[in-house]
C-alpha cells in the first residue's frame, strides 16, 4: 500500500481528486449562503449536467455538446503543460487561441478555403504568436508572462478588427459558416451518429486525442522531449551539456502556440460558436486550460480527464434554477478548483512527508540494533 501511495501518478490523482472535492464543497457552501433552500439540488444539477434530461437520446446529444467543447479545452491544456515542461508559463495561450479563431474564421468566410487549410492556417497563426513570446524571452529576457498578457490584448483587438469584415450587418457576430462556405466545416466522418446525430461531433475528437498521444510521446519518449525537460529543470546545466536552451525555449512556445491555434479551429470550424466582434476580453478557454493542465498533473493523458471534468461542470451550470442562482455559479466552482490546483504539488509534498515520517521510527530502531550488534 505504501509503495502504491509513493507512486507519483497515484499522488497526483489523489491530490487532484482532493482539489475537486474541496472545490465542490466550497461551491456548495457558497450556494447555501445565496439560497439554502435549493443548494443541494443546484450542486447536483451542476454535477449531473446532461443527465438532467430524462430522455436517453437527448442525454446522448447533450453529452456530445460537452465532448465538442472539451476538445479545444484539451488542446489549451496541452499548450500550457508543453511550455511548462521547459520552465515557461505560457499565459499567452489565451491570445494564441484567439488568433487561431481569427485565422480559421477569416480564411473560411473571406477566402472560402476548405476545412484543412483553415485549420492549418489557425495552427500557423498560433505558432507565430507563440514564437513572438519565445523570441522576446530568449533574445531580450522579457518575462513570458508579461509579454504573453500584453500580446493577449493586442491579438484580441486585432481579431475584433479583422473579423469585423466578415460579420453580420445587423449583429456583432460573424457570418454563419454553413451559409457562406460549408466546405470549411470539419467533416463528421460518421461520428455524429454516435451522439444521436449531433452535428458538432466531428473529426475534431480523434484529432485532439491523437495530438494528446503525440505530445505524450514527444515529451517522454524522444530526444527532443528529454532536452526540453532538461532545459526546464535547469537551463544553465542544459547549456553546459551542449543543449541549445534558447532554441528549446522558442521551439517550446512555437509548439505551445500551435496547439492553442489548433484548439480554436477544432471548435469554431464545427459551427458550435461564432465570434462576437465587440468582445472585450479574450476567450476563457485559454485560461481554463491552466486549470486542466494542473488538475491533470501536467500529464497529457491526465489532461483528457481533467478537461472533460471542467467542461462538464461548466456546462452543468446552465441547468441550475435561474430564479435562485445564476448559471455562472459553475464558473465560480471551476475558479475555486483552479485556485486549489496551485496546491497540488504542496499536497504531494505533504503525502511524501507523512509516508517518510512513518518510516523514521523503523529506521532508528534498526540503527540502534546495528549499533548494539557492533558493540
Residue frames as qw, qx, qy, qz and C-alpha x, y, z in Angstrom:
[[0.000, 0.885, 0.465, 0.000, 0.00, 0.00, 0.00],
 [0.312, -0.798, 0.102, 0.506, 2.82, 2.39, 0.93],
 [0.426, -0.129, 0.599, 0.665, 4.59, 1.62, -2.31],
 [0.217, 0.623, 0.660, 0.358, 1.43, 2.44, -4.24],
 [0.142, -0.936, -0.274, 0.167, 0.98, 5.73, -2.36],
 [0.418, -0.597, 0.293, 0.619, 4.55, 6.69, -3.20],
 [0.488, 0.340, 0.606, 0.529, 3.83, 6.43, -6.91],
 [0.064, -0.216, 0.054, 0.973, 3.87, 9.91, -8.46],
 [0.262, -0.223, -0.622, -0.704, 0.84, 9.20, -10.66],
 [0.423, -0.523, -0.738, 0.056, -1.22, 7.95, -7.71],
 [0.291, -0.444, -0.344, 0.774, -0.26, 11.00, -5.65],
 [0.054, 0.048, -0.297, -0.952, -1.23, 13.34, -8.50],
 [0.357, -0.376, -0.726, -0.452, -4.58, 11.58, -8.86],
 [0.423, -0.548, -0.647, 0.319, -5.31, 11.79, -5.13],
 [0.205, -0.339, -0.133, 0.909, -4.27, 15.45, -4.95],
 [0.167, -0.091, -0.465, -0.865, -6.43, 16.34, -7.96],
 [0.407, -0.461, -0.763, -0.198, -9.36, 14.41, -6.50],
 [0.356, -0.503, -0.501, 0.607, -8.97, 16.31, -3.24],
 [0.042, -0.151, 0.133, 0.979, -8.99, 19.61, -5.17],
 [0.303, -0.276, -0.644, -0.646, -12.25, 18.61, -6.89],
 [0.443, -0.522, -0.720, 0.116, -13.92, 17.54, -3.63],
 [0.285, -0.440, -0.310, 0.793, -12.87, 20.72, -1.82],
 [0.037, 0.015, -0.331, -0.943, -13.92, 22.86, -4.78],
 [0.376, -0.406, -0.694, -0.461, -17.38, 21.30, -4.89],
 [0.438, -0.524, -0.626, 0.377, -17.71, 21.60, -1.11],
 [0.174, -0.324, -0.116, 0.923, -16.80, 25.30, -1.11],
 [0.178, -0.143, -0.517, -0.825, -19.18, 25.83, -4.04],
 [0.414, -0.502, -0.748, -0.131, -21.95, 24.16, -2.06],
 [0.341, -0.492, -0.448, 0.664, -21.25, 26.44, 0.92],
 [0.013, -0.118, 0.190, 0.975, -21.50, 29.48, -1.38],
 [0.326, -0.321, -0.680, -0.573, -24.86, 28.19, -2.65],
 [0.412, -0.525, -0.697, 0.264, -26.03, 27.82, 0.94],
 [0.199, -0.383, -0.207, 0.878, -25.22, 31.47, 1.61],
 [0.142, -0.026, -0.422, -0.895, -27.07, 32.62, -1.52],
 [0.710, -0.134, -0.082, -0.687, -30.17, 30.49, -1.00],
 [0.235, -0.298, 0.901, -0.212, -30.05, 27.43, 1.26],
 [0.748, 0.215, 0.375, -0.504, -33.40, 26.11, 0.02],
 [0.864, 0.484, -0.003, -0.141, -32.11, 24.92, -3.34],
 [0.082, -0.774, 0.619, 0.101, -28.38, 24.48, -2.64],
 [0.593, -0.179, 0.785, 0.021, -28.43, 20.69, -2.63],
 [0.705, 0.545, 0.453, -0.038, -30.40, 20.43, -5.87],
 [0.320, 0.917, -0.191, -0.143, -28.26, 23.08, -7.57],
 [0.210, -0.643, 0.724, 0.135, -24.96, 21.35, -6.84],
 [0.629, 0.077, 0.773, 0.027, -26.42, 18.07, -8.05],
 [0.598, 0.752, 0.240, -0.140, -27.74, 19.71, -11.24],
 [0.132, 0.859, -0.462, -0.177, -24.24, 21.00, -11.97],
 [0.366, -0.388, 0.843, 0.076, -22.74, 17.56, -11.44],
 [0.665, 0.321, 0.668, -0.091, -25.43, 15.78, -13.47],
 [0.011, 0.379, -0.476, -0.794, -25.15, 18.13, -16.48],
 [0.440, 0.102, -0.586, -0.673, -26.86, 16.30, -19.41],
 [0.229, -0.190, -0.948, 0.116, -28.27, 13.66, -17.04],
 [0.232, 0.254, 0.406, -0.847, -30.82, 16.30, -16.04],
 [0.575, 0.188, -0.378, -0.700, -32.71, 15.19, -19.16],
 [0.726, -0.075, 0.601, -0.325, -34.89, 12.09, -18.77],
 [0.841, 0.512, 0.011, -0.172, -34.76, 11.17, -22.47],
 [0.777, -0.305, 0.389, 0.390, -31.66, 8.97, -23.15],
 [0.612, 0.517, 0.335, 0.496, -31.38, 10.26, -26.74],
 [0.002, 0.955, 0.023, 0.297, -31.35, 13.85, -25.53],
 [0.658, -0.685, 0.264, 0.168, -28.77, 12.92, -22.90],
 [0.793, 0.051, 0.380, 0.474, -26.57, 11.48, -25.63],
 [0.394, 0.753, 0.229, 0.474, -26.90, 14.58, -27.78],
 [0.258, -0.944, 0.093, -0.184, -26.10, 16.93, -24.90],
 [0.795, -0.426, 0.307, 0.304, -23.18, 14.72, -23.94],
 [0.686, 0.403, 0.297, 0.527, -21.91, 15.31, -27.48],
 [0.066, 0.938, 0.051, 0.338, -22.07, 19.08, -26.89],
 [0.569, -0.779, 0.258, 0.052, -19.86, 18.70, -23.82],
 [0.829, -0.069, 0.375, 0.410, -17.42, 16.49, -25.71],
 [0.508, 0.704, 0.225, 0.442, -17.26, 19.02, -28.59],
 [0.090, -0.940, 0.127, -0.303, -16.25, 21.80, -26.19],
 [0.790, -0.537, 0.249, 0.156, -13.84, 19.55, -24.31],
 [0.836, 0.297, 0.172, 0.428, -11.58, 19.11, -27.36],
 [0.294, 0.783, -0.091, 0.541, -10.42, 22.76, -27.62],
 [0.520, -0.786, 0.224, -0.246, -10.03, 22.88, -23.84],
 [0.935, -0.182, 0.206, 0.225, -7.84, 19.78, -24.02],
 [0.670, 0.511, 0.047, 0.537, -5.63, 21.44, -26.66],
 [0.076, -0.863, 0.162, -0.472, -5.26, 24.56, -24.49],
 [0.785, -0.573, 0.227, -0.061, -4.31, 22.31, -21.58],
 [0.897, 0.111, 0.152, 0.399, -1.66, 20.60, -23.72],
 [0.364, 0.771, -0.035, 0.521, -0.40, 24.03, -24.75],
 [0.398, -0.833, 0.230, -0.310, 0.09, 25.05, -21.11],
 [0.859, -0.411, 0.296, 0.069, 1.79, 21.84, -19.98],
 [0.830, 0.393, 0.065, 0.390, 4.09, 21.63, -23.02],
 [0.235, 0.779, -0.198, 0.547, 5.64, 25.02, -22.32],
 [0.597, -0.719, 0.223, -0.279, 5.65, 24.37, -18.57],
 [0.970, -0.090, 0.073, 0.216, 7.91, 21.37, -19.12],
 [0.618, 0.431, -0.065, 0.655, 10.54, 23.83, -20.38],
 [0.391, -0.368, -0.395, 0.745, 10.09, 26.01, -17.33],
 [0.042, -0.098, -0.210, -0.972, 7.85, 28.55, -19.09],
 [0.204, 0.487, 0.720, -0.450, 4.39, 29.68, -18.02],
 [0.086, 0.167, 0.569, 0.800, 2.59, 30.41, -21.28],
 [0.173, 0.537, 0.582, -0.586, -0.24, 32.59, -20.06],
 [0.233, 0.431, -0.323, -0.810, -0.37, 33.91, -23.62],
 [0.157, 0.146, 0.953, 0.212, -2.21, 30.73, -24.64],
 [0.269, 0.668, 0.563, -0.405, -5.46, 32.74, -24.49],
 [0.220, 0.740, -0.213, -0.598, -4.15, 35.11, -27.16],
 [0.032, -0.302, 0.861, 0.407, -2.76, 32.24, -29.23],
 [0.258, 0.399, 0.876, -0.086, -6.18, 30.59, -29.09],
 [0.253, 0.762, 0.271, -0.532, -7.75, 33.91, -30.08],
 [0.155, 0.607, -0.505, -0.594, -5.51, 34.34, -33.15],
 [0.164, 0.015, 0.964, 0.210, -6.41, 30.78, -34.10],
 [0.308, 0.629, 0.643, -0.309, -10.08, 31.80, -34.08],
 [0.199, 0.773, -0.110, -0.592, -9.25, 34.83, -36.23],
 [0.008, -0.420, 0.767, 0.484, -7.23, 32.82, -38.76],
 [0.208, 0.188, 0.955, 0.097, -9.66, 29.93, -39.16],
 [0.282, 0.697, 0.567, -0.336, -12.79, 32.10, -39.43],
 [0.176, 0.752, -0.198, -0.604, -11.30, 34.70, -41.75],
 [0.057, -0.288, 0.848, 0.441, -9.88, 32.02, -44.06],
 [0.219, 0.350, 0.911, -0.010, -13.29, 30.31, -44.10],
 [0.206, 0.772, 0.510, -0.319, -15.51, 33.38, -44.50],
 [0.127, 0.837, -0.172, -0.504, -13.37, 35.80, -46.52],
 [0.077, 0.539, -0.734, -0.406, -11.17, 33.49, -48.60],
 [0.885, 0.135, -0.012, -0.446, -13.51, 30.47, -48.77],
 [0.186, 0.461, -0.867, 0.030, -10.76, 27.96, -48.01],
 [0.788, -0.202, -0.533, -0.233, -11.65, 24.35, -47.22],
 [0.733, -0.666, -0.024, -0.137, -11.52, 22.96, -43.69],
 [0.887, -0.109, -0.050, 0.446, -7.97, 21.57, -43.88],
 [0.448, 0.428, -0.024, 0.785, -6.35, 24.82, -45.00],
 [0.345, -0.769, -0.052, -0.536, -8.39, 26.84, -42.49],
 [0.852, -0.520, -0.039, 0.056, -7.20, 24.54, -39.71],
 [0.783, 0.102, -0.019, 0.613, -3.59, 24.70, -40.93],
 [0.159, 0.662, 0.016, 0.732, -3.76, 28.50, -41.05],
 [0.584, -0.746, -0.031, -0.319, -5.01, 28.57, -37.44],
 [0.902, -0.286, -0.026, 0.322, -2.09, 26.34, -36.37],
 [0.588, 0.342, 0.012, 0.733, 0.45, 28.57, -38.15],
 [0.126, -0.764, -0.046, -0.631, -1.09, 31.74, -36.66],
 [0.748, -0.655, -0.019, -0.103, -0.97, 30.29, -33.14],
 [0.865, -0.069, 0.000, 0.497, 2.62, 29.13, -33.66],
 [0.363, 0.571, 0.019, 0.736, 3.60, 32.63, -34.83],
 [0.397, -0.793, -0.001, -0.461, 2.06, 34.23, -31.73],
 [0.877, -0.460, 0.024, 0.136, 3.93, 31.73, -29.55],
 [0.750, 0.254, 0.003, 0.610, 7.16, 32.44, -31.43],
 [0.056, 0.785, -0.033, 0.617, 6.89, 36.16, -30.63],
 [0.660, -0.712, 0.114, -0.209, 6.77, 35.37, -26.91],
 [0.936, -0.138, 0.087, 0.312, 9.67, 32.91, -27.30],
 [0.564, 0.523, -0.013, 0.639, 11.86, 35.42, -29.16],
 [0.203, -0.824, 0.101, -0.519, 11.24, 38.11, -26.56],
 [0.824, -0.549, 0.126, -0.060, 12.15, 35.63, -23.82],
 [0.910, -0.029, 0.133, 0.392, 15.26, 34.12, -25.38],
 [0.538, 0.500, 0.069, 0.675, 16.75, 37.21, -27.06],
 [0.020, -0.626, 0.106, -0.773, 15.77, 40.02, -24.69],
 [0.282, -0.102, -0.813, 0.499, 14.98, 38.11, -21.47],
 [0.425, -0.220, -0.003, -0.878, 11.44, 39.53, -21.39],
 [0.329, 0.005, 0.851, -0.409, 9.35, 37.54, -18.93],
 [0.098, -0.175, -0.844, -0.497, 6.94, 35.33, -20.90],
 [0.057, -0.609, -0.736, 0.292, 4.08, 36.15, -18.50],
 [0.012, 0.633, 0.079, -0.770, 4.37, 39.89, -19.16],
 [0.103, 0.279, -0.595, -0.747, 4.76, 39.58, -22.93],
 [0.046, -0.277, -0.940, -0.194, 2.03, 36.94, -23.08],
 [0.026, 0.660, 0.607, -0.442, -0.52, 39.09, -21.24],
 [0.075, 0.596, -0.125, -0.790, 0.26, 42.15, -23.38],
 [0.091, 0.133, -0.778, -0.607, 0.00, 40.15, -26.60],
 [0.094, 0.430, 0.888, -0.133, -3.34, 38.74, -25.44],
 [0.163, 0.738, 0.351, -0.553, -4.90, 42.20, -25.64],
 [0.081, 0.507, -0.479, -0.712, -3.16, 43.15, -28.87],
 [0.005, -0.038, -0.934, -0.354, -4.40, 39.93, -30.50],
 [0.157, 0.544, 0.757, -0.327, -7.93, 40.38, -29.11],
 [0.231, 0.743, 0.123, -0.616, -8.41, 43.80, -30.71],
 [0.065, 0.388, -0.705, -0.590, -6.68, 42.67, -33.89],
 [0.098, 0.224, 0.964, 0.107, -9.15, 39.77, -34.06],
 [0.206, 0.675, 0.539, -0.459, -12.15, 42.07, -33.49],
 [0.163, 0.681, -0.221, -0.678, -10.91, 44.43, -36.19],
 [0.021, 0.249, -0.845, -0.473, -10.19, 41.66, -38.71],
 [0.071, 0.319, 0.944, 0.037, -13.37, 39.64, -38.21],
 [0.222, 0.577, 0.319, -0.718, -15.44, 42.82, -38.33],
 [0.240, 0.394, -0.528, -0.713, -15.07, 42.50, -42.11],
 [0.360, -0.040, -0.873, -0.326, -16.90, 39.15, -42.13],
 [0.101, 0.228, 0.764, -0.594, -19.65, 39.83, -39.59],
 [0.095, 0.648, 0.738, 0.161, -23.39, 40.17, -39.99],
 [0.085, 0.493, 0.136, 0.855, -24.69, 43.66, -40.76],
 [0.496, -0.631, -0.184, -0.568, -27.31, 43.68, -38.01],
 [0.830, -0.557, -0.018, -0.004, -25.30, 41.96, -35.26],
 [0.117, -0.835, 0.538, 0.029, -21.74, 41.87, -33.88],
 [0.778, -0.180, 0.600, 0.032, -21.37, 38.15, -34.67],
 [0.042, -0.380, 0.730, 0.566, -19.51, 36.68, -37.61],
 [0.673, 0.201, -0.341, -0.625, -21.41, 35.15, -40.50],
 [0.874, -0.108, 0.429, -0.203, -22.62, 31.55, -40.37],
 [0.188, -0.443, 0.782, 0.397, -20.05, 29.27, -41.99],
 [0.445, 0.257, 0.855, 0.074, -22.70, 26.91, -43.36],
 [0.395, 0.819, 0.346, -0.232, -24.31, 29.81, -45.26],
 [0.142, 0.887, -0.328, -0.293, -21.06, 31.21, -46.67],
 [0.397, 0.554, -0.728, -0.072, -18.66, 28.28, -47.01],
 [0.914, -0.263, 0.100, -0.292, -19.89, 24.83, -45.89],
 [0.855, 0.323, -0.337, 0.227, -16.61, 23.31, -47.07],
 [0.116, 0.611, -0.522, 0.584, -14.86, 24.96, -44.11],
 [0.780, -0.428, 0.192, -0.414, -16.75, 22.75, -41.64],
 [0.148, -0.419, 0.894, -0.056, -14.76, 19.90, -40.15],
 [0.588, 0.000, -0.684, -0.432, -16.08, 16.59, -41.55],
 [0.738, -0.370, 0.268, -0.497, -18.29, 14.46, -39.31],
 [0.290, 0.373, -0.879, -0.068, -16.95, 11.17, -40.78],
 [0.659, -0.260, -0.658, -0.256, -20.00, 9.39, -39.33],
 [0.306, -0.006, -0.691, 0.654, -19.04, 10.26, -35.73],
 [0.338, -0.160, 0.109, -0.921, -22.16, 12.40, -35.29],
 [0.724, -0.177, -0.511, -0.428, -24.30, 9.26, -35.43],
 [0.541, -0.069, -0.730, 0.412, -22.66, 8.01, -32.22],
 [0.081, -0.225, -0.478, 0.845, -24.14, 11.01, -30.41],
 [0.273, 0.653, 0.664, -0.241, -27.69, 10.99, -31.79],
 [0.453, 0.641, 0.371, 0.496, -26.75, 12.90, -34.97],
 [0.294, -0.859, -0.074, 0.413, -25.04, 15.72, -33.09],
 [0.605, 0.757, 0.051, 0.241, -23.62, 17.95, -35.83],
 [0.114, -0.918, 0.354, -0.137, -20.92, 19.32, -33.55],
 [0.760, -0.360, 0.525, 0.134, -19.20, 15.95, -33.21],
 [0.630, 0.731, -0.238, -0.108, -16.58, 15.92, -35.97],
 [0.858, 0.218, -0.289, 0.365, -13.09, 14.62, -36.64],
 [0.075, -0.774, 0.340, -0.529, -12.04, 17.19, -34.02],
 [0.817, -0.479, 0.221, -0.232, -12.44, 14.43, -31.42],
 [0.958, 0.026, 0.074, 0.276, -9.95, 11.91, -32.92],
 [0.462, 0.689, -0.169, 0.533, -7.59, 14.75, -33.93],
 [0.323, -0.777, 0.297, -0.452, -7.44, 16.03, -30.35],
 [0.897, -0.363, 0.240, -0.071, -6.87, 12.54, -28.93],
 [0.872, 0.318, 0.000, 0.372, -4.14, 11.73, -31.47],
 [0.221, 0.769, -0.235, 0.552, -2.39, 15.04, -30.73],
 [0.613, -0.678, 0.264, -0.309, -2.58, 14.26, -26.99],
 [0.964, -0.118, 0.176, 0.164, -0.84, 10.92, -27.51],
 [0.659, 0.574, -0.059, 0.482, 1.72, 12.59, -29.79],
 [0.114, -0.834, 0.266, -0.470, 2.52, 15.20, -27.12],
 [0.817, -0.496, 0.269, -0.119, 2.95, 12.44, -24.53],
 [0.929, 0.163, 0.111, 0.313, 5.32, 10.52, -26.81],
 [0.422, 0.737, -0.129, 0.512, 7.35, 13.61, -27.72],
 [0.306, -0.801, 0.292, -0.423, 7.78, 14.69, -24.11],
 [0.743, -0.472, 0.435, -0.190, 8.54, 11.28, -22.63],
 [0.904, 0.055, 0.400, 0.140, 9.97, 9.07, -25.37],
 [0.655, 0.669, 0.072, 0.345, 12.10, 11.29, -27.63],
 [0.604, -0.026, -0.130, 0.786, 15.43, 13.09, -27.51],
 [0.006, -0.517, -0.156, -0.842, 13.68, 16.41, -28.14],
 [0.604, -0.667, -0.298, -0.319, 11.40, 15.83, -25.17],
 [0.786, -0.343, -0.245, 0.452, 14.36, 14.98, -22.95],
 [0.415, 0.179, -0.017, 0.892, 16.15, 18.17, -23.97],
 [0.244, -0.615, -0.241, -0.710, 13.04, 20.26, -23.41],
 [0.727, -0.623, -0.278, -0.076, 12.51, 18.81, -19.93],
 [0.731, -0.163, -0.169, 0.641, 16.20, 19.18, -19.09],
 [0.191, 0.405, 0.071, 0.891, 16.06, 22.84, -20.13],
 [0.469, -0.665, -0.267, -0.517, 13.04, 23.33, -17.91],
 [0.805, -0.488, -0.271, 0.200, 14.72, 21.75, -14.89],
 [0.469, -0.687, 0.152, 0.533, 17.96, 23.71, -15.24],
 [0.574, 0.817, 0.050, -0.007, 18.63, 25.87, -18.29],
 [0.024, -0.854, 0.519, 0.033, 22.27, 26.55, -17.32],
 [0.591, -0.282, 0.755, 0.042, 23.03, 22.86, -16.83],
 [0.751, 0.500, 0.432, -0.010, 21.36, 22.09, -20.16],
 [0.371, 0.907, -0.195, -0.024, 23.53, 24.71, -21.86],
 [0.300, -0.679, 0.669, 0.029, 26.64, 23.25, -20.20],
 [0.687, 0.003, 0.726, 0.031, 25.71, 19.84, -21.62],
 [0.176, -0.117, 0.660, 0.721, 25.58, 21.26, -25.13],
 [0.177, 0.622, 0.761, 0.052, 21.82, 21.75, -25.42],
 [0.096, 0.301, 0.221, 0.922, 20.53, 24.85, -27.19],
 [0.065, -0.454, -0.722, 0.518, 18.44, 26.22, -24.34],
 [0.207, 0.416, 0.016, -0.885, 17.31, 29.37, -26.20],
 [0.342, 0.100, -0.710, -0.608, 16.29, 27.37, -29.24],
 [0.224, -0.266, -0.932, 0.101, 14.40, 24.97, -26.99],
 [0.075, 0.443, 0.481, -0.753, 12.51, 27.85, -25.35],
 [0.330, 0.340, -0.274, -0.837, 11.45, 29.27, -28.70],
 [0.336, 0.021, -0.866, -0.370, 10.54, 25.85, -30.09],
 [0.090, -0.310, -0.870, 0.371, 8.51, 25.02, -27.00],
 [0.208, 0.495, 0.321, -0.780, 6.45, 28.21, -27.27],
 [0.330, 0.262, -0.553, -0.718, 6.01, 27.73, -31.03],
 [0.291, -0.138, -0.937, -0.136, 4.57, 24.25, -30.43],
 [0.017, -0.394, -0.695, 0.601, 2.53, 25.54, -27.50],
 [0.280, 0.418, -0.006, -0.864, 1.02, 28.30, -29.66],
 [0.338, 0.124, -0.755, -0.549, 0.32, 25.84, -32.48],
 [0.164, -0.267, -0.936, 0.159, -1.63, 23.61, -30.08],
 [0.124, 0.484, 0.459, -0.735, -3.74, 26.57, -28.91],
 [0.309, 0.357, -0.346, -0.811, -4.41, 27.65, -32.50],
 [0.283, -0.035, -0.912, -0.296, -5.48, 24.11, -33.39],
 [0.026, -0.361, -0.813, 0.456, -7.83, 24.09, -30.39],
 [0.264, 0.453, 0.127, -0.842, -9.59, 27.21, -31.70],
 [0.357, 0.233, -0.650, -0.629, -10.02, 25.63, -35.11],
 [0.198, -0.120, -0.973, 0.000, -11.49, 22.45, -33.60],
 [0.095, 0.491, 0.666, -0.553, -14.31, 24.47, -32.02],
 [0.264, 0.575, 0.031, -0.774, -15.14, 27.28, -34.42],
 [0.282, 0.285, -0.702, -0.588, -14.98, 25.10, -37.53],
 [0.011, 0.264, 0.962, -0.066, -17.75, 22.91, -36.11],
 [0.213, -0.496, -0.409, -0.736, -20.17, 25.84, -36.13],
 [0.469, -0.499, -0.665, 0.296, -20.70, 25.48, -32.38],
 [0.241, -0.739, -0.226, 0.587, -19.76, 29.13, -31.78],
 [0.438, 0.737, 0.191, 0.477, -19.45, 32.39, -33.68],
 [0.475, -0.100, -0.242, 0.840, -17.08, 35.21, -32.79],
 [0.063, -0.916, -0.385, 0.091, -18.51, 38.40, -31.30],
 [0.553, 0.474, 0.025, 0.684, -16.61, 41.31, -32.85],
 [0.198, -0.798, 0.100, -0.560, -17.23, 43.54, -29.83],
 [0.849, -0.315, -0.368, 0.211, -15.57, 41.12, -27.40],
 [0.135, -0.905, 0.244, -0.322, -13.92, 42.97, -24.51],
 [0.519, -0.577, 0.625, -0.082, -11.92, 40.02, -23.18],
 [0.297, 0.378, -0.839, -0.254, -10.01, 37.07, -24.58],
 [0.800, -0.167, -0.446, -0.365, -11.81, 33.69, -24.58],
 [0.611, -0.583, 0.425, -0.327, -11.86, 31.96, -21.20],
 [0.985, 0.142, -0.099, -0.012, -10.85, 28.69, -22.88],
 [0.546, 0.566, -0.442, 0.430, -7.18, 29.67, -22.73],
 [0.207, -0.547, 0.535, -0.610, -7.26, 30.40, -19.00],
 [0.891, -0.190, 0.179, -0.373, -9.32, 27.28, -18.26],
 [0.840, 0.370, -0.376, 0.127, -6.50, 25.36, -19.91],
 [0.084, 0.570, -0.623, 0.529, -4.30, 26.36, -16.97],
 [0.667, -0.297, 0.424, -0.536, -6.70, 24.66, -14.56],
 [0.970, 0.143, -0.008, -0.198, -6.99, 21.49, -16.59],
 [0.594, 0.554, -0.523, 0.258, -3.22, 21.24, -17.07],
 [0.046, -0.460, 0.688, -0.559, -2.50, 21.37, -13.34],
 [0.771, -0.136, 0.321, -0.533, -5.57, 19.36, -12.36],
 [0.946, 0.275, -0.142, -0.096, -4.33, 16.66, -14.73],
 [0.776, -0.501, 0.261, 0.282, -0.94, 16.64, -13.02],
 [0.130, 0.777, -0.453, -0.417, 0.81, 18.21, -16.06],
 [0.395, -0.092, 0.885, 0.226, 0.38, 14.88, -17.82],
 [0.300, 0.128, -0.502, -0.801, -1.16, 14.76, -21.33],
 [0.357, -0.255, -0.879, -0.188, -3.24, 11.69, -20.51],
 [0.173, -0.452, -0.655, 0.581, -4.43, 13.20, -17.23],
 [0.103, 0.245, -0.072, -0.961, -5.38, 16.34, -19.17],
 [0.291, -0.203, -0.755, -0.552, -8.02, 14.36, -21.10],
 [0.380, -0.507, -0.764, 0.121, -9.94, 13.58, -17.91],
 [0.211, -0.469, -0.339, 0.787, -9.43, 16.95, -16.23],
 [0.093, 0.062, -0.355, -0.928, -10.52, 18.81, -19.39],
 [0.353, -0.374, -0.750, -0.416, -13.70, 16.82, -19.59],
 [0.355, -0.522, -0.666, 0.398, -14.46, 17.35, -15.89],
 [0.105, -0.353, -0.120, 0.922, -14.02, 21.13, -16.04],
 [0.234, -0.033, -0.497, -0.835, -16.17, 21.35, -19.17],
 [0.346, -0.387, -0.848, -0.106, -18.75, 19.02, -17.62],
 [0.244, -0.585, -0.563, 0.530, -19.37, 21.21, -14.59],
 [0.023, -0.250, 0.144, 0.957, -19.15, 24.39, -16.69],
 [0.310, -0.174, -0.653, -0.669, -21.97, 23.14, -18.92],
 [0.345, -0.425, -0.821, 0.160, -23.81, 21.85, -15.86],
 [0.092, -0.289, -0.335, 0.892, -24.22, 25.42, -14.61],
 [0.267, -0.052, -0.392, -0.879, -26.83, 26.07, -17.28],
 [0.486, -0.330, -0.768, -0.256, -29.23, 23.64, -15.55],
 [0.192, -0.229, -0.648, 0.701, -29.43, 25.35, -12.16],
 [0.007, -0.786, -0.617, 0.030, -32.68, 27.06, -11.15],
 [0.329, 0.385, 0.089, 0.858, -32.25, 30.61, -12.55],
 [0.357, -0.780, -0.251, -0.448, -34.80, 32.01, -10.13],
 [0.740, -0.658, -0.028, 0.139, -32.42, 31.16, -7.27],
 [0.576, -0.501, 0.376, 0.526, -28.93, 31.20, -8.79],
 [0.437, 0.758, -0.287, -0.390, -27.17, 32.45, -11.89],
 [0.964, 0.257, -0.053, 0.041, -25.65, 29.96, -14.33],
 [0.369, 0.730, -0.460, 0.344, -22.18, 31.41, -13.64],
 [0.689, -0.587, 0.352, -0.238, -22.12, 29.51, -10.33],
 [0.972, 0.082, 0.123, 0.183, -20.40, 26.67, -12.19],
 [0.508, 0.689, -0.201, 0.476, -17.71, 29.12, -13.32],
 [0.352, -0.766, 0.359, -0.401, -17.20, 30.05, -9.68],
 [0.912, -0.287, 0.290, -0.042, -16.72, 26.40, -8.74],
 [0.837, 0.425, -0.004, 0.344, -14.31, 25.97, -11.65],
 [0.166, 0.819, -0.275, 0.476, -12.40, 29.04, -10.43],
 [0.635, -0.633, 0.362, -0.257, -12.16, 27.61, -6.92],
 [0.966, 0.001, 0.210, 0.149, -10.81, 24.33, -8.31],
 [0.587, 0.681, -0.125, 0.420, -8.33, 26.35, -10.41],
 [0.190, -0.817, 0.362, -0.407, -7.16, 28.10, -7.25],
 [0.821, -0.415, 0.368, -0.137, -6.84, 24.82, -5.37],
 [0.909, 0.371, -0.034, 0.187, -4.82, 23.34, -8.25],
 [0.218, 0.809, -0.398, 0.374, -1.99, 25.59, -7.12],
 [0.505, -0.568, 0.558, -0.334, -1.72, 23.38, -4.04],
 [0.965, 0.160, -0.160, -0.136, -1.41, 20.07, -5.94],
 [0.623, 0.444, -0.516, 0.385, 2.36, 19.97, -5.55],
 [0.224, -0.496, 0.531, -0.649, 2.08, 21.00, -1.90],
 [0.873, -0.161, 0.159, -0.433, -0.35, 18.12, -1.33],
 [0.900, 0.279, -0.318, 0.105, 2.07, 15.69, -2.98],
 [0.261, 0.532, -0.571, 0.569, 4.83, 17.05, -0.75],
 [0.542, -0.392, 0.408, -0.621, 2.59, 16.51, 2.29],
 [0.970, 0.032, -0.103, -0.217, 1.86, 12.91, 1.20],
 [0.730, 0.385, -0.457, 0.332, 5.57, 12.16, 0.94],
 [0.039, -0.540, 0.526, -0.656, 6.32, 13.80, 4.26],
 [0.772, -0.283, 0.254, -0.510, 3.68, 11.68, 6.04],
 [0.969, 0.163, -0.184, -0.031, 4.92, 8.48, 4.39],
 [0.532, 0.487, -0.501, 0.477, 8.55, 9.23, 5.26],
 [0.339, -0.541, 0.437, -0.633, 7.63, 10.02, 8.85],
 [0.930, -0.171, 0.079, -0.317, 6.14, 6.56, 9.25],
 [0.877, 0.299, -0.309, 0.216, 9.43, 5.06, 8.18],
 [0.117, 0.738, -0.447, 0.492, 11.68, 7.06, 10.51],
 [0.655, -0.515, 0.425, -0.353, 10.99, 5.10, 13.78],
 [0.990, 0.093, 0.104, 0.021, 11.69, 1.82, 11.99],
 [0.628, 0.621, -0.263, 0.389, 14.96, 3.14, 10.61],
 [0.182, -0.730, 0.449, -0.482, 16.01, 4.47, 14.03],
 [0.861, -0.319, 0.321, -0.231, 15.23, 1.14, 15.63],
 [0.930, 0.312, -0.028, 0.190, 17.30, -0.69, 13.03],
 [0.337, 0.747, -0.359, 0.447, 20.14, 1.75, 13.57],
 [0.482, -0.633, 0.458, -0.397, 20.16, 1.09, 17.32],
 [0.973, -0.065, 0.212, -0.068, 20.12, -2.67, 16.74],
 [0.771, 0.528, -0.164, 0.317, 23.04, -2.40, 14.32],
 [0.032, 0.767, -0.429, 0.476, 24.94, -0.27, 16.81],
 [0.733, -0.462, 0.399, -0.300, 24.26, -2.77, 19.60],
 [0.981, 0.171, 0.064, 0.069, 25.44, -5.60, 17.39],
 [0.528, 0.679, -0.320, 0.396, 28.72, -3.81, 16.69],
 [0.284, -0.686, 0.496, -0.451, 29.37, -3.32, 20.39]]
